[in-house]
Amino acid sequence: MTPKANYILIRPLDNEDGFLAYAIGLDGCVVEGRTEEETLANIKEAIAAWRPAAEEFETAA
């Protein structure tokens, strides 16, 4: 069964401009963006790509 991200954490990057987002519960699903809005859009795109890849990996295992 593919995990589901229940929470998204967005925080400022340390010592840089921009933001970092994590999809909690989806290992390795992490993105950056210049603004909070861009970062949120990026993590939504990453989650959409992560799920099919995880399902394919489970099938191959």
MOURTA-V28287 format. One record per residue. N is the residue number from 0. RES is the residue in one small letter. D_FIRST is the distance of its C-alpha to the first C-alpha in Angstrom with 1 decimal. Layout:
# MOURTA-V28287
{{N:RES:D_FIRST} {N:RES:D_FIRST}}
This chain:
# MOURTA-V28287
{{0:m:0.0} {1:t:3.8} {2:p:6.5} {3:k:9.3} {4:a:12.9} {5:n:15.0} {6:y:18.1} {7:i:20.0} {8:l:22.9} {9:i:25.9} {10:r:28.8} {11:p:32.0} {12:l:32.2} {13:d:34.4} {14:n:37.9} {15:e:36.9} {16:d:36.8} {17:g:33.5} {18:f:30.1} {19:l:26.9} {20:a:23.5} {21:y:20.3} {22:a:16.9} {23:i:16.2} {24:g:12.7} {25:l:12.3} {26:d:14.1} {27:g:17.0} {28:c:16.9} {29:v:20.6} {30:v:23.5} {31:e:27.2} {32:g:29.6} {33:r:33.3} {34:t:32.9} {35:e:30.5} {36:e:30.1} {37:e:29.5} {38:t:26.9} {39:l:25.0} {40:a:25.1} {41:n:24.0} {42:i:20.9} {43:k:19.9} {44:e:20.3} {45:a:18.4} {46:i:15.3} {47:a:15.6} {48:a:15.9} {49:w:13.3} {50:r:10.3} {51:p:11.4} {52:a:12.4} {53:a:9.1} {54:e:7.6} {55:e:11.0} {56:f:11.0} {57:e:8.1} {58:t:10.1} {59:a:13.2} {60:a:12.5}}
